[in-house]
């Protein structure tokens, strides 16, 4: 029975812990904070409850598989999954609105034609067909297999089949998400719809590769889901499954060093001076933290994927409102900004700052568990912002930006300020505290092409017995990807380096 130490209690780390325990490992999870879940946190006040991390779940099959492989009770016996319909309502800069049905290509085409004009739906539908091809080409190597040793093949090969675009005697193919919007969608509102998917993951559509088309395709093909009671309930369910498999959790345990001898891990050491022996160590920490923990040991070999740097964070505003949630209200509304180029330049330019007019996502769940009574509503606003340092660290700047989010949200929630009882703000500093990510940066999913810039380091490392799990390692950020990383790490430990993923 191998002794396995897991650093961090994020969802990816817990997914690996449960799978390893089922395989016969003696697993202990060491978490520096006092709770589990990583970014999946909850704030409760005056009978209101709010998710402060991810608010919707794409690809629930990842967690269904985890529960099937680790016990008798399926996921649906532990949490109530609700398919969100419409998948999203969009409010564009020109005042146009459209509600897009969940997981229905025909319904989306019809809705876009009615809202944006004849032909708009067909162009988006044709784009989704090409996005599906990109998904089929990249799904297995990017999500279901350990990162290839010859990962440069993924870095150089663009899986999205861009349509030739001829202009001024020159033929071009879209290489970025923004160029897909300009060359293939040919409507600023459709382009905003596409850009919004990238921005939600902290990606600049002007530089994100065309392969980022898989992000809207995932939502279209597999739907988006809500967990009744909030996404924190998913973390609870995974945590409880770990306990059932006899995984031990030690909270308030900060790992300060991964011990090694003769090129292999031997255990972990803690801030209080204690230590624990281990045959394997699974680290659910950002790359900067991993480098510090194994100072002097080879974490990454020559020619391996370098860690991603300079990713943005997220600002979240929690609103307690008087008055119940109106019938027919969309669960998610995206309020698009009036000047997308200015927003992107602020976020991704040489001196990142908070944009004057942000794109805001408004979450209004129909969930009695989140409010003190039917005469109140819990609403969550979120926007992409720079990670610390910068003006994201300035309290006045954060307060001003939170007010901008509320102003933008008024386009989606009429009378919002008149209904407001109180609000709280969760900043990049709060994200950093919950996840340990420097500056509160939020990792993006792995994507093909772009020279490998959006790939993540492999789950295996240059130090025998040490493995990386979670959003900062292959296959990247996002709840489905975190669960997949847990499956990959467990497979590599149990079956060895020849493991090639589930068939």
C-alpha positions as CSV (number, residue, x, y, z in Angstrom):
1,X,0.0,0.0,0.0
2,X,1.7,3.2,-1.2
3,X,1.7,6.3,0.9
4,X,0.5,9.3,-1.1
5,X,0.6,12.9,0.1
6,X,-1.7,15.3,-1.8
7,X,-0.9,19.0,-1.4
8,X,-4.1,21.1,-1.6
9,X,-7.8,20.2,-1.5
10,X,-8.9,21.7,-4.8
11,X,-11.3,19.7,-6.9
12,X,-8.6,18.2,-9.1
13,X,-6.5,17.2,-6.1
14,X,-9.5,15.6,-4.4
15,X,-10.4,13.8,-7.6
16,X,-7.0,12.3,-7.8
17,X,-7.1,11.4,-4.0
18,X,-10.4,9.5,-4.4
19,X,-9.2,7.5,-7.4
20,X,-5.9,6.7,-5.7
21,X,-7.6,5.6,-2.5
22,X,-9.8,3.2,-4.5
23,X,-6.6,1.8,-6.1
24,X,-5.3,0.9,-2.7
25,X,-3.1,3.9,-1.8
26,X,-3.1,5.4,1.7
27,X,-3.8,9.0,0.9
28,X,-3.5,12.1,3.0
29,X,-4.5,15.5,1.8
30,X,-2.7,18.5,3.3
31,X,-4.5,21.8,2.9
32,X,-3.1,25.1,4.0
33,X,-6.5,26.7,4.6
34,X,-9.3,25.5,6.8
35,X,-11.6,24.1,4.2
36,X,-11.7,22.1,0.9
37,X,-12.7,23.1,-2.6
38,X,-10.0,25.5,-3.9
39,X,-11.8,28.1,-5.9
40,X,-15.2,26.6,-5.1
41,X,-16.1,28.7,-2.1
42,X,-19.3,30.1,-0.6
43,X,-20.2,33.3,1.2
44,X,-23.2,33.3,3.6
45,X,-24.7,36.3,5.2
46,X,-28.2,37.2,6.6
47,X,-29.7,34.1,5.0
48,X,-28.2,34.8,1.6
49,X,-25.6,32.4,0.0
50,X,-23.3,33.0,-3.0
51,X,-20.8,31.0,-5.1
52,X,-17.5,33.0,-5.3
53,X,-15.8,30.8,-7.8
54,X,-17.3,28.9,-10.9
55,X,-21.0,29.2,-11.0
56,X,-21.9,26.7,-13.8
57,X,-20.7,23.3,-14.7
58,X,-19.9,22.3,-18.3
59,X,-19.2,18.6,-19.1
60,X,-20.7,17.1,-16.0
61,X,-19.7,13.7,-17.4
62,X,-16.2,14.2,-15.9
63,X,-17.6,14.1,-12.4
64,X,-20.2,11.4,-13.2
65,X,-17.2,9.3,-14.2
66,X,-15.4,10.1,-11.0
67,X,-18.3,8.9,-8.9
68,X,-18.8,5.8,-11.0
69,X,-15.1,4.9,-10.6
70,X,-14.9,5.6,-6.9
71,X,-18.1,4.2,-5.4
72,X,-21.6,2.8,-5.9
73,X,-23.6,6.0,-5.5
74,X,-23.7,8.1,-8.7
75,X,-23.1,11.8,-8.8
76,X,-26.9,12.5,-9.1
77,X,-27.4,10.8,-5.7
78,X,-25.2,13.3,-4.1
79,X,-26.1,16.6,-5.8
80,X,-29.0,17.8,-7.8
81,X,-27.9,18.8,-11.3
82,X,-30.1,21.2,-13.2
83,X,-29.7,22.0,-16.9
84,X,-29.7,25.7,-17.3
85,X,-32.2,26.9,-20.0
86,X,-31.6,29.3,-21.7
87,X,-27.9,28.6,-21.5
88,X,-27.4,32.4,-21.5
89,X,-29.1,35.7,-22.3
90,X,-26.9,38.2,-24.1
91,X,-27.3,42.0,-24.0
92,X,-25.2,43.6,-26.7
93,X,-23.8,47.1,-26.8
94,X,-26.5,48.3,-29.3
95,X,-29.3,47.1,-27.0
96,X,-30.0,43.9,-29.0
97,X,-30.9,41.0,-26.7
98,X,-31.0,37.3,-27.4
99,X,-31.6,34.2,-25.2
100,X,-29.8,31.1,-26.5
101,X,-31.3,27.7,-25.7
102,X,-29.2,25.1,-24.0
103,X,-27.6,22.4,-26.2
104,X,-29.9,23.0,-29.2
105,X,-28.2,24.0,-32.5
106,X,-31.6,24.5,-34.2
107,X,-32.9,26.6,-31.3
108,X,-29.8,28.7,-31.3
109,X,-29.9,29.3,-35.0
110,X,-33.6,30.3,-34.8
111,X,-33.0,32.6,-31.8
112,X,-30.1,34.4,-33.5
113,X,-32.0,34.9,-36.8
114,X,-34.9,36.4,-34.9
115,X,-32.7,38.7,-32.8
116,X,-29.9,39.7,-35.2
117,X,-31.5,39.2,-38.6
118,X,-31.7,36.5,-41.2
119,X,-28.4,34.7,-41.8
120,X,-26.9,35.4,-38.4
121,X,-28.0,32.1,-37.0
122,X,-26.8,30.1,-40.0
123,X,-23.3,31.7,-39.8
124,X,-23.1,30.8,-36.1
125,X,-24.4,27.3,-36.8
126,X,-21.8,26.8,-39.5
127,X,-19.1,28.0,-37.1
128,X,-20.3,25.4,-34.5
129,X,-19.9,22.7,-37.1
130,X,-16.3,23.8,-37.7
131,X,-15.7,24.1,-33.9
132,X,-16.9,20.5,-33.6
133,X,-14.2,19.4,-36.0
134,X,-11.6,21.2,-33.9
135,X,-13.0,19.5,-30.8
136,X,-12.9,16.1,-32.5
137,X,-9.3,16.6,-33.6
138,X,-8.0,17.9,-30.2
139,X,-10.2,16.4,-27.5
140,X,-8.2,13.2,-26.8
141,X,-4.6,14.6,-26.8
142,X,-5.7,17.8,-24.9
143,X,-8.1,16.3,-22.4
144,X,-8.0,12.6,-22.1
145,X,-4.4,11.6,-22.4
146,X,-1.2,12.7,-20.5
147,X,0.6,15.4,-22.4
148,X,2.5,14.0,-25.3
149,X,6.3,14.0,-25.0
150,X,6.3,15.5,-28.5
151,X,3.9,18.2,-27.4
152,X,5.2,20.5,-30.1
153,X,2.9,18.7,-32.5
154,X,0.0,20.1,-30.6
155,X,1.6,23.5,-30.4
156,X,2.1,23.8,-34.2
157,X,-1.0,22.2,-35.5
158,X,-4.2,24.3,-35.7
159,X,-7.2,22.0,-35.5
160,X,-9.8,24.6,-36.4
161,X,-10.7,24.3,-40.2
162,X,-10.9,28.1,-40.9
163,X,-12.7,29.2,-44.0
164,X,-10.7,31.0,-46.7
165,X,-11.4,34.7,-46.6
166,X,-10.6,36.7,-49.7
167,X,-10.2,40.5,-49.6
168,X,-8.2,42.9,-51.8
169,X,-6.8,40.1,-53.9
170,X,-5.5,38.4,-50.8
171,X,-6.8,35.1,-49.2
172,X,-6.5,34.6,-45.5
173,X,-7.6,32.1,-42.9
174,X,-8.6,33.0,-39.4
175,X,-5.7,32.3,-37.0
176,X,-7.3,33.8,-33.9
177,X,-10.7,33.9,-32.3
178,X,-11.1,37.6,-33.2
179,X,-10.3,36.8,-36.8
180,X,-13.0,34.1,-36.8
181,X,-15.4,36.8,-35.7
182,X,-14.3,39.2,-38.4
183,X,-13.8,36.8,-41.4
184,X,-16.5,34.2,-40.7
185,X,-19.2,35.6,-38.5
186,X,-19.3,39.1,-40.0
187,X,-21.5,40.7,-37.4
188,X,-20.2,42.6,-34.4
189,X,-22.7,41.0,-32.1
190,X,-21.8,37.5,-33.2
191,X,-18.2,38.5,-32.7
192,X,-19.0,39.8,-29.2
193,X,-20.7,36.5,-28.5
194,X,-17.6,34.6,-29.5
195,X,-15.2,37.0,-27.8
196,X,-17.2,36.7,-24.6
197,X,-16.4,33.0,-24.3
198,X,-12.7,33.7,-24.4
199,X,-12.9,36.6,-22.0
200,X,-14.8,34.4,-19.5
201,X,-11.7,32.2,-19.3
202,X,-9.3,35.1,-19.1
203,X,-8.2,34.9,-22.7
204,X,-7.6,37.8,-25.2
205,X,-9.6,36.9,-28.3
206,X,-7.2,38.9,-30.4
207,X,-4.4,36.4,-29.5
208,X,-6.3,33.3,-28.5
209,X,-5.8,30.7,-31.3
210,X,-8.7,29.7,-33.5
211,X,-8.8,26.4,-31.6
212,X,-10.4,28.3,-28.8
213,X,-13.6,27.7,-30.8
214,X,-13.9,24.5,-28.7
215,X,-14.9,26.7,-25.7
216,X,-18.3,27.7,-27.0
217,X,-18.6,24.3,-28.6
218,X,-18.3,22.6,-25.3
219,X,-21.3,24.6,-23.9
220,X,-23.3,24.0,-27.1
221,X,-22.7,20.3,-27.3
222,X,-22.8,19.2,-23.7
223,X,-24.9,22.0,-22.2
224,X,-24.3,24.0,-19.0
225,X,-25.5,22.8,-15.6
226,X,-26.2,24.3,-12.2
227,X,-25.8,22.4,-8.9
228,X,-28.7,23.1,-6.6
229,X,-27.4,24.9,-3.6
230,X,-24.5,26.3,-5.6
231,X,-21.3,24.8,-7.1
232,X,-19.9,24.6,-3.6
233,X,-22.2,21.5,-3.2
234,X,-20.1,19.8,-5.9
235,X,-16.9,20.3,-3.8
236,X,-18.8,19.0,-0.8
237,X,-19.8,15.8,-2.7
238,X,-16.3,15.2,-3.9
239,X,-14.9,15.8,-0.4
240,X,-17.4,13.3,1.1
241,X,-16.6,10.7,-1.5
242,X,-12.9,11.1,-0.5
243,X,-13.8,10.5,3.2
244,X,-15.8,7.4,2.3
245,X,-12.7,6.1,0.5
246,X,-10.8,6.7,3.7
247,X,-8.8,9.7,2.4
248,X,-7.5,11.6,5.4
249,X,-7.6,15.4,5.4
250,X,-5.3,17.7,7.4
251,X,-6.4,21.3,7.3
252,X,-4.3,24.2,8.4
253,X,-1.2,22.3,7.2
254,X,1.1,24.4,5.0
255,X,3.6,22.4,3.1
256,X,6.9,24.3,2.9
257,X,9.1,21.6,1.3
258,X,8.9,18.4,-0.8
259,X,11.7,16.2,0.5
260,X,13.6,14.1,-2.0
261,X,16.6,11.7,-2.0
262,X,18.4,10.1,-4.9
263,X,16.1,11.8,-7.4
264,X,12.8,10.6,-5.9
265,X,10.4,12.2,-3.4
266,X,10.4,10.9,0.1
267,X,7.8,13.1,1.8
268,X,6.7,16.6,2.7
269,X,7.7,19.1,5.4
270,X,5.4,21.6,7.1
271,X,5.6,25.2,8.3
272,X,5.2,24.0,12.0
273,X,8.4,21.9,11.6
274,X,6.6,18.6,11.2
275,X,7.0,16.1,8.3
276,X,5.3,13.1,6.7
277,X,6.9,10.4,4.6
278,X,5.4,9.6,1.2
279,X,6.1,7.3,-1.7
280,X,4.2,9.7,-4.0
281,X,3.4,13.4,-3.8
282,X,0.6,15.0,-5.8
283,X,0.9,18.8,-5.8
284,X,-2.3,20.8,-6.6
285,X,-0.4,24.1,-6.5
286,X,0.6,26.8,-9.0
287,X,4.0,26.3,-10.8
288,X,5.7,29.1,-8.8
289,X,4.8,27.4,-5.6
290,X,5.9,24.0,-6.9
291,X,9.3,25.4,-7.9
292,X,9.7,26.8,-4.4
293,X,8.7,23.6,-2.7
294,X,11.3,21.5,-4.6
295,X,14.1,24.0,-4.7
296,X,17.2,22.3,-6.2
297,X,15.3,19.4,-7.7
298,X,14.4,19.0,-11.4
299,X,10.7,19.8,-11.7
300,X,10.7,20.3,-15.4
301,X,13.1,18.8,-17.9
302,X,14.6,20.5,-20.9
303,X,12.1,21.0,-23.7
304,X,9.0,20.6,-21.5
305,X,6.0,23.0,-21.6
306,X,6.8,26.1,-19.6
307,X,4.2,27.4,-17.1
308,X,1.7,30.0,-18.2
309,X,2.4,33.5,-16.9
310,X,0.6,36.8,-16.7
311,X,-3.0,35.5,-16.6
312,X,-5.7,37.8,-15.3
313,X,-8.0,37.3,-12.3
314,X,-11.7,37.8,-11.5
315,X,-13.7,40.3,-9.6
316,X,-16.9,39.2,-8.1
317,X,-19.7,41.3,-6.6
318,X,-22.3,39.7,-4.4
319,X,-25.7,41.4,-4.3
320,X,-28.5,40.9,-1.7
321,X,-31.7,42.3,-3.3
322,X,-35.1,42.9,-1.8
323,X,-37.9,41.6,-4.0
324,X,-38.2,38.1,-5.4
325,X,-36.7,36.8,-8.6
326,X,-39.1,37.4,-11.5
327,X,-40.5,34.4,-13.3
328,X,-38.8,33.6,-16.5
329,X,-35.5,35.3,-15.5
330,X,-32.4,33.9,-17.2
331,X,-30.0,32.2,-14.9
332,X,-27.0,33.8,-16.7
333,X,-26.9,37.1,-18.6
334,X,-23.8,38.4,-20.3
335,X,-23.8,42.2,-20.6
336,X,-21.4,43.1,-23.4
337,X,-19.4,46.3,-23.1
338,X,-19.7,49.2,-25.6
339,X,-16.0,49.2,-26.6
340,X,-14.5,45.7,-26.6
341,X,-11.2,46.9,-28.0
342,X,-10.7,49.4,-25.1
343,X,-11.6,46.6,-22.7
344,X,-9.1,44.2,-24.1
345,X,-6.4,46.8,-24.3
346,X,-6.9,47.6,-20.6
347,X,-6.8,44.0,-19.5
348,X,-4.1,42.6,-21.8
349,X,-2.1,45.7,-22.7
350,X,1.5,46.4,-21.5
351,X,0.1,48.0,-18.3
352,X,-3.0,46.0,-17.3
353,X,-5.7,47.9,-15.5
354,X,-9.4,47.6,-14.9
355,X,-11.4,48.6,-17.9
356,X,-13.7,51.6,-17.7
357,X,-16.6,49.6,-19.3
358,X,-16.3,45.9,-18.4
359,X,-18.1,42.9,-19.8
360,X,-20.2,41.6,-16.9
361,X,-21.7,38.2,-16.3
362,X,-24.9,38.3,-14.1
363,X,-25.9,35.1,-12.3
364,X,-29.5,34.9,-11.0
365,X,-30.1,31.3,-9.9
366,X,-33.6,30.1,-9.3
367,X,-32.6,28.4,-6.0
368,X,-34.5,28.9,-2.7
369,X,-31.4,27.6,-0.8
370,X,-29.6,30.9,-1.6
371,X,-32.1,33.3,-0.1
372,X,-33.8,33.9,3.3
373,X,-37.3,33.8,1.7
374,X,-39.0,34.1,-1.6
375,X,-39.1,37.9,-1.2
376,X,-35.4,38.3,-1.8
377,X,-32.9,37.5,-4.5
378,X,-29.2,36.6,-4.5
379,X,-27.3,37.9,-7.6
380,X,-23.7,37.5,-8.4
381,X,-21.7,39.7,-10.8
382,X,-18.3,38.8,-12.2
383,X,-15.8,40.3,-14.6
384,X,-12.2,39.6,-15.7
385,X,-9.7,41.9,-14.1
386,X,-5.9,42.1,-13.9
387,X,-4.2,39.9,-11.3
388,X,-2.3,41.5,-8.5
389,X,-0.2,43.7,-8.4
390,X,-1.6,46.7,-10.1
391,X,-4.7,48.8,-9.4
392,X,-6.5,45.6,-8.6
393,X,-4.7,45.8,-5.2
394,X,-6.0,49.4,-4.6
395,X,-9.1,49.4,-2.4
396,X,-10.5,52.6,-4.0
397,X,-9.9,51.1,-7.5
398,X,-11.6,47.9,-6.6
399,X,-14.6,49.8,-5.1
400,X,-14.9,51.9,-8.2
401,X,-14.8,48.9,-10.5
402,X,-17.4,47.1,-8.4
403,X,-19.6,50.0,-8.9
404,X,-19.0,49.8,-12.7
405,X,-20.1,46.2,-12.6
406,X,-23.3,47.2,-10.8
407,X,-24.0,49.9,-13.4
408,X,-23.5,47.5,-16.3
409,X,-25.7,44.9,-14.6
410,X,-28.6,47.4,-14.4
411,X,-29.0,46.7,-18.2
412,X,-29.9,43.2,-17.2
413,X,-31.6,43.8,-13.9
414,X,-34.0,46.7,-14.1
415,X,-34.2,48.7,-10.8
416,X,-31.2,47.0,-9.4
417,X,-29.9,49.8,-7.3
418,X,-33.3,50.5,-5.8
419,X,-33.5,46.8,-4.8
420,X,-30.0,46.6,-3.3
421,X,-29.8,45.8,0.4
422,X,-26.1,45.3,0.6
423,X,-23.2,44.1,-1.5
424,X,-19.8,42.5,-0.9
425,X,-16.8,42.3,-3.2
426,X,-14.4,39.4,-3.8
427,X,-11.1,40.6,-5.2
428,X,-8.0,38.9,-6.8
429,X,-6.6,38.9,-3.3
430,X,-9.5,36.7,-2.1
431,X,-8.8,34.4,-5.1
432,X,-5.2,34.2,-4.1
433,X,-6.1,33.4,-0.5
434,X,-8.5,30.6,-1.6
435,X,-6.3,29.0,-4.3
436,X,-2.7,30.0,-3.6
437,X,-2.3,31.4,-7.1
438,X,0.0,34.4,-7.1
439,X,-2.0,37.6,-7.7
440,X,-5.2,35.6,-7.8
441,X,-4.5,34.5,-11.4
442,X,-7.0,32.1,-12.8
443,X,-5.6,29.4,-15.2
444,X,-7.1,29.0,-18.7
445,X,-7.9,25.6,-20.3
446,X,-5.3,24.0,-22.5
447,X,-5.6,24.9,-26.2
448,X,-3.8,23.6,-29.3
449,X,-1.8,25.8,-31.7
450,X,-0.4,29.2,-30.7
451,X,3.1,27.8,-30.4
452,X,2.1,25.9,-27.2
453,X,1.5,29.2,-25.4
454,X,-1.8,27.8,-24.0
455,X,-0.6,24.3,-23.1
456,X,0.2,23.5,-19.5
457,X,3.1,21.6,-18.0
458,X,2.7,17.8,-17.9
459,X,1.3,16.0,-14.9
460,X,4.5,14.0,-14.5
461,X,7.6,15.9,-13.4
462,X,11.4,15.5,-13.6
463,X,11.4,14.3,-10.0
464,X,10.3,10.6,-9.6
465,X,7.2,10.2,-7.6
466,X,6.1,13.9,-7.9
467,X,3.0,14.7,-10.0
468,X,1.2,18.0,-10.7
469,X,-2.6,18.2,-10.6
470,X,-5.3,20.9,-11.0
471,X,-5.7,23.9,-13.2
472,X,-2.0,24.9,-13.4
473,X,-1.1,21.5,-15.0
474,X,-2.3,19.6,-18.0
475,X,-5.1,19.9,-19.2
476,X,-5.5,23.4,-17.6
477,X,-8.1,25.4,-15.9
478,X,-11.9,25.0,-15.5
479,X,-13.9,22.5,-13.4
480,X,-14.0,19.7,-16.1
481,X,-10.3,20.1,-16.8
482,X,-9.5,19.9,-13.1
483,X,-11.4,16.6,-12.8
484,X,-9.7,15.3,-15.9
485,X,-6.3,16.1,-14.4
486,X,-7.2,14.1,-11.3
487,X,-8.0,11.1,-13.5
488,X,-4.7,11.5,-15.5
489,X,-2.5,11.7,-12.4
490,X,-4.2,8.7,-10.8
491,X,-3.6,6.7,-14.0
492,X,0.0,7.7,-14.2
493,X,0.7,6.7,-10.6
494,X,-1.3,3.4,-10.7
495,X,-0.4,2.2,-14.2
496,X,3.0,4.0,-14.6
497,X,4.4,6.2,-17.4
498,X,2.9,4.0,-20.1
499,X,-0.6,5.1,-19.1
500,X,-2.4,6.6,-22.1
501,X,-5.8,7.7,-20.6
502,X,-9.2,6.1,-20.5
503,X,-10.2,4.3,-23.6
